[in-house]
Amino acid sequence: MEIHYGLSTVEKLDSSVITIGSYDGIHRGHFHLISKVKSLAVSNGLKSVLITFNPHPRSIVNEKNNTIDLIMSLDRKIEILSKIGLDILVVLEFDSSLMMIEAKKFLDSIVVEYFNPSTIIAGKNHAFGFKRSGDTKFLGDYCKNNKIQFEIVEPLKDGEIVISSTNIRKLIEGGYIRRANYELGSIFGFYANVVSGSGRGHKLKYPTANLVSIDKNQLFPKKGVYFTRCIIDGLSRYGMCNFGHRPTFEENKLVLEVHIFGDIPNNLYGNIIWIEFLERIRNEKKFSSVNNLINQLEKDEKTCLSLKYKYELGE
């Protein structure tokens, strides 16, 4: 897959099949749409193209709160898209000037000028351009006037619920991690730095790696205990993770710490690891004593080791 950051390195195409979107949290609905782009391109001997934006448009457009917690970082999206088999990915910097561009000008000066699409494929609720004026009706009219084929892809559903980044974000924040992972079509996770902690885990007989997300706008799951999987130097390791405030010790700082099963290097400080949230075990809880906390950690470990066995059988 060719990856272009901006248009300066793009070689203009005679024809293509293209789709456009923010793609925050590439999910099953996106896979469905992108597969149509790829299939149509292959059957017609054309290049498949996806145009996306970084940072997320909402972080620029929303003046009251210019941050948005992201389901996936740009690097993670690129990892997933590269496995799908797209030909070309274009990442446009979304800034104030791109925010102000009219929908027609965006199509004329970028989409048609560089990629000359024979077909544009979009989701039913897709919109782009200044104040999202380029909705599917506008796009359909534009394509008709410019002799471009236009196809709308209906959203996929999980039961009666439309699979969307918005709904997946709610699932993650609500602690429904298994359902979120199903709708994503991949496991929710992110890259994190291993930093020094208080060392309390060693005293509790459950040493932990304290993690800080690389992306400052990373979405986090609901506070609680999770069954997780980490990738450390290319090796997969299961573990149990706590995300919360350590209420037993009356701490206010929000901490993400993971106890990793099996043999790992003694000192992970400074390493970057990938952590995936597989299942949510329980809510965060304040215990009346350290011994009660240790007893619960032993139960959590048994639960997670049982899940580890099931996951290993399924791999």
C-alpha positions as CSV (number, residue, x, y, z in Angstrom):
1,M,0.0,0.0,0.0
2,E,1.3,3.4,-1.0
3,I,1.0,5.9,1.9
4,H,1.1,9.7,1.1
5,Y,1.1,12.4,3.8
6,G,-0.4,15.2,1.7
7,L,-0.5,15.4,-2.0
8,S,3.0,16.5,-2.9
9,T,4.2,12.9,-3.5
10,V,1.0,11.7,-5.3
11,E,1.3,10.8,-8.9
12,K,-2.0,11.8,-10.7
13,L,-4.1,8.9,-11.8
14,D,-6.0,8.4,-15.1
15,S,-8.8,6.7,-13.1
16,S,-9.5,5.1,-9.7
17,V,-12.1,3.9,-7.3
18,I,-12.1,6.1,-4.2
19,T,-13.6,6.6,-0.8
20,I,-13.2,9.4,1.7
21,G,-13.6,9.6,5.5
22,S,-12.1,10.2,9.0
23,Y,-12.2,6.5,9.9
24,D,-11.9,6.9,13.7
25,G,-11.8,3.3,14.8
26,I,-11.8,1.2,11.6
27,H,-14.7,-1.2,12.2
28,R,-16.8,-3.9,10.5
29,G,-18.8,-1.3,8.6
30,H,-15.7,0.3,7.3
31,F,-14.3,-3.1,6.3
32,H,-17.5,-3.7,4.4
33,L,-17.3,-0.4,2.5
34,I,-13.5,-0.7,1.8
35,S,-14.0,-4.2,0.5
36,K,-16.4,-2.8,-2.1
37,V,-13.8,-0.2,-3.1
38,K,-11.1,-2.8,-3.5
39,S,-13.3,-5.3,-5.3
40,L,-14.6,-2.8,-7.8
41,A,-11.1,-1.5,-8.4
42,V,-9.6,-4.9,-9.0
43,S,-12.4,-6.0,-11.4
44,N,-11.8,-2.9,-13.5
45,G,-8.1,-2.9,-13.3
46,L,-8.0,0.4,-11.4
47,K,-6.3,1.7,-8.2
48,S,-8.2,1.7,-5.0
49,V,-7.8,4.9,-3.0
50,L,-8.8,6.0,0.5
51,I,-8.5,9.6,1.6
52,T,-8.5,10.3,5.3
53,F,-7.6,13.1,7.6
54,N,-5.3,13.8,10.5
55,P,-5.9,15.1,13.1
56,H,-9.6,14.1,13.4
57,P,-11.7,16.9,11.9
58,R,-13.8,17.2,15.1
59,S,-10.6,18.3,17.0
60,I,-10.5,21.4,14.7
61,V,-14.1,22.0,14.1
62,N,-15.3,21.8,17.7
63,E,-14.3,25.1,19.1
64,K,-15.7,24.5,22.6
65,N,-13.7,21.3,23.1
66,N,-10.8,20.9,20.6
67,T,-9.9,17.4,21.8
68,I,-11.5,14.1,20.9
69,D,-10.5,10.8,22.4
70,L,-9.6,8.5,19.6
71,I,-10.4,4.8,19.3
72,M,-7.3,4.3,17.1
73,S,-4.2,6.3,16.5
74,L,-3.2,7.1,12.9
75,D,-0.4,4.5,13.1
76,R,-2.9,1.8,14.2
77,K,-5.3,2.7,11.3
78,I,-2.4,2.4,8.9
79,E,-1.5,-1.0,10.3
80,I,-5.0,-2.3,9.7
81,L,-5.5,-0.7,6.3
82,S,-2.2,-2.1,5.0
83,K,-3.5,-5.6,5.7
84,I,-6.7,-5.0,3.7
85,G,-4.9,-4.6,0.4
86,L,-5.7,-1.1,-0.6
87,D,-3.5,0.4,-3.2
88,I,-3.2,4.0,-2.0
89,L,-3.8,5.7,1.3
90,V,-3.7,9.5,1.4
91,V,-3.5,11.3,4.8
92,L,-4.5,15.0,4.5
93,E,-3.6,17.3,7.3
94,F,-6.9,18.7,8.6
95,D,-6.3,22.3,9.5
96,S,-8.3,25.5,9.5
97,S,-7.8,26.0,5.7
98,L,-9.0,22.5,4.9
99,M,-11.9,23.0,7.3
100,M,-13.1,26.0,5.3
101,I,-12.9,24.4,1.9
102,E,-16.2,24.0,0.1
103,A,-17.3,20.5,-0.8
104,K,-17.2,21.2,-4.6
105,K,-13.7,22.7,-4.4
106,F,-12.5,19.7,-2.4
107,L,-13.8,17.4,-5.1
108,D,-12.5,19.5,-8.0
109,S,-9.1,20.4,-6.7
110,I,-8.2,17.2,-4.8
111,V,-10.4,14.2,-5.6
112,V,-10.8,14.7,-9.4
113,E,-7.6,16.6,-10.0
114,Y,-5.4,13.9,-8.5
115,F,-7.4,10.7,-8.7
116,N,-10.0,11.2,-11.5
117,P,-12.3,8.6,-10.0
118,S,-14.5,6.4,-12.2
119,T,-16.5,5.6,-9.0
120,I,-16.8,7.2,-5.6
121,I,-18.1,5.0,-2.8
122,A,-19.5,6.5,0.4
123,G,-21.4,5.5,3.5
124,K,-25.0,6.5,3.9
125,N,-24.2,9.2,6.4
126,H,-21.0,10.5,4.9
127,A,-20.5,14.3,4.7
128,F,-17.5,16.5,4.0
129,G,-16.5,20.0,3.2
130,F,-17.3,23.3,5.0
131,K,-20.0,22.7,7.6
132,R,-20.4,19.2,6.2
133,S,-22.2,20.5,3.2
134,G,-21.0,17.7,1.0
135,D,-23.6,15.1,2.0
136,T,-24.6,12.1,-0.1
137,K,-27.2,14.0,-2.1
138,F,-24.6,16.7,-3.0
139,L,-22.1,13.9,-3.8
140,G,-24.6,12.1,-6.0
141,D,-25.5,15.2,-7.9
142,Y,-21.8,16.1,-8.4
143,C,-21.0,12.6,-9.7
144,K,-24.0,12.6,-12.1
145,N,-22.9,16.0,-13.5
146,N,-19.3,14.8,-13.9
147,K,-20.1,11.3,-15.3
148,I,-18.7,9.6,-12.2
149,Q,-20.4,6.5,-10.8
150,F,-21.6,6.9,-7.2
151,E,-22.5,4.1,-4.8
152,I,-23.9,4.5,-1.3
153,V,-23.1,1.6,1.1
154,E,-25.7,0.9,3.7
155,P,-24.4,0.7,7.3
156,L,-23.9,-2.7,8.9
157,K,-25.9,-3.5,12.0
158,D,-25.1,-5.5,15.2
159,G,-28.7,-6.7,15.9
160,E,-30.7,-3.5,15.7
161,I,-27.8,-1.2,16.4
162,V,-25.9,0.5,13.6
163,I,-22.1,-0.3,13.8
164,S,-20.5,3.1,14.1
165,S,-17.4,4.7,15.7
166,T,-19.7,6.7,18.0
167,N,-21.4,3.6,19.3
168,I,-18.1,1.7,19.7
169,R,-16.7,4.6,21.7
170,K,-19.7,4.4,24.0
171,L,-19.2,0.6,24.4
172,I,-15.6,1.0,25.3
173,E,-16.3,3.8,27.8
174,G,-19.1,1.8,29.2
175,G,-16.9,-1.3,29.8
176,Y,-18.6,-3.5,27.2
177,I,-15.2,-4.4,25.7
178,R,-16.1,-7.7,24.1
179,R,-19.0,-6.2,22.2
180,A,-16.7,-3.3,21.2
181,N,-14.1,-5.7,19.9
182,Y,-16.8,-7.6,17.9
183,E,-18.0,-4.4,16.3
184,L,-14.5,-3.2,15.6
185,G,-13.5,-6.5,14.0
186,S,-10.2,-6.2,15.8
187,I,-9.1,-6.0,19.4
188,F,-9.2,-2.5,21.1
189,G,-5.7,-1.5,22.2
190,F,-3.0,1.0,21.9
191,Y,0.8,1.6,22.2
192,A,2.1,2.7,25.6
193,N,5.4,3.6,27.2
194,V,6.4,1.6,30.3
195,V,7.2,4.1,33.1
196,S,8.4,3.7,36.6
197,G,5.7,3.3,39.3
198,S,5.4,3.1,43.1
199,G,6.6,-0.5,43.2
200,R,3.5,-1.5,45.2
201,G,2.8,-4.4,42.9
202,H,5.9,-6.2,44.0
203,K,4.8,-5.9,47.7
204,L,1.4,-7.4,46.7
205,K,3.2,-10.3,44.9
206,Y,1.8,-9.0,41.6
207,P,4.5,-6.9,40.0
208,T,3.1,-4.6,37.3
209,A,4.3,-2.5,34.4
210,N,2.9,1.0,34.6
211,L,1.8,2.3,31.2
212,V,1.3,5.7,29.7
213,S,-0.4,5.9,26.3
214,I,1.8,7.3,23.5
215,D,-1.1,9.2,22.0
216,K,-2.3,12.0,24.3
217,N,-5.8,11.8,22.8
218,Q,-6.2,8.0,23.3
219,L,-9.6,6.8,24.4
220,F,-9.5,4.6,27.6
221,P,-11.9,2.0,28.7
222,K,-14.1,2.2,31.8
223,K,-12.2,1.9,35.0
224,G,-11.8,-1.6,36.2
225,V,-9.9,-4.9,35.9
226,Y,-9.3,-6.4,32.5
227,F,-7.9,-9.5,30.9
228,T,-5.3,-8.3,28.5
229,R,-2.7,-9.3,26.0
230,C,0.6,-7.4,25.4
231,I,3.0,-7.5,22.6
232,I,6.6,-7.1,24.0
233,D,9.5,-7.2,21.6
234,G,7.3,-9.2,19.2
235,L,6.2,-11.7,21.8
236,S,2.6,-12.1,22.9
237,R,1.9,-12.2,26.6
238,Y,-1.4,-12.4,28.4
239,G,-2.0,-10.6,31.7
240,M,-4.4,-8.8,34.0
241,C,-4.7,-5.0,34.0
242,N,-6.1,-2.4,36.3
243,F,-7.2,0.9,35.1
244,G,-8.3,3.3,37.9
245,H,-7.4,5.3,41.0
246,R,-6.3,2.5,43.4
247,P,-9.1,3.3,45.8
248,T,-7.7,0.9,48.5
249,F,-4.7,3.2,48.9
250,E,-6.8,6.4,48.5
251,E,-4.9,7.6,45.5
252,N,-6.3,10.2,43.1
253,K,-4.0,9.7,40.2
254,L,-5.4,7.7,37.3
255,V,-3.1,4.7,36.7
256,L,-2.9,2.0,34.0
257,E,-0.9,-1.0,35.2
258,V,-0.6,-4.5,33.9
259,H,0.6,-7.7,35.5
260,I,2.0,-9.9,32.8
261,F,1.9,-13.7,33.0
262,G,5.0,-15.7,32.1
263,D,8.7,-14.8,31.8
264,I,9.4,-11.2,30.8
265,P,12.5,-9.0,31.0
266,N,13.0,-7.8,34.6
267,N,13.2,-4.2,33.5
268,L,10.7,-3.0,30.9
269,Y,11.1,0.7,31.7
270,G,11.4,2.8,28.7
271,N,10.0,0.1,26.4
272,I,7.0,0.6,24.1
273,I,4.5,-2.2,24.3
274,W,1.2,-2.9,22.6
275,I,-1.7,-3.6,25.0
276,E,-5.0,-5.1,24.0
277,F,-8.2,-5.2,26.2
278,L,-9.8,-8.6,25.7
279,E,-12.4,-8.9,28.5
280,R,-13.5,-6.8,31.5
281,I,-13.3,-8.8,34.7
282,R,-14.8,-6.5,37.3
283,N,-15.3,-3.0,38.6
284,E,-12.6,-1.2,40.5
285,K,-13.3,-1.6,44.2
286,K,-12.0,-0.3,47.5
287,F,-11.0,-3.1,49.9
288,S,-10.9,-2.8,53.7
289,S,-7.4,-4.3,54.0
290,V,-4.4,-5.1,51.8
291,N,-5.0,-8.8,52.6
292,N,-8.5,-8.6,51.2
293,L,-7.1,-6.9,48.1
294,I,-4.5,-9.7,47.6
295,N,-7.2,-12.3,48.0
296,Q,-9.2,-10.6,45.2
297,L,-6.1,-10.4,43.0
298,E,-5.7,-14.1,43.4
299,K,-9.3,-14.6,42.2
300,D,-8.7,-12.2,39.3
301,E,-5.6,-14.2,38.4
302,K,-7.5,-17.5,38.3
303,T,-10.2,-15.9,36.2
304,C,-7.7,-14.5,33.7
305,L,-5.6,-17.7,33.5
306,S,-8.8,-19.6,32.7
307,L,-9.6,-17.1,29.9
308,K,-6.0,-17.4,28.8
309,Y,-6.4,-21.1,28.3
310,K,-9.6,-20.5,26.2
311,Y,-8.0,-17.9,24.1
312,E,-4.9,-20.0,23.5
313,L,-7.1,-22.9,22.3
314,G,-8.9,-20.5,19.9
315,E,-5.6,-19.2,18.4
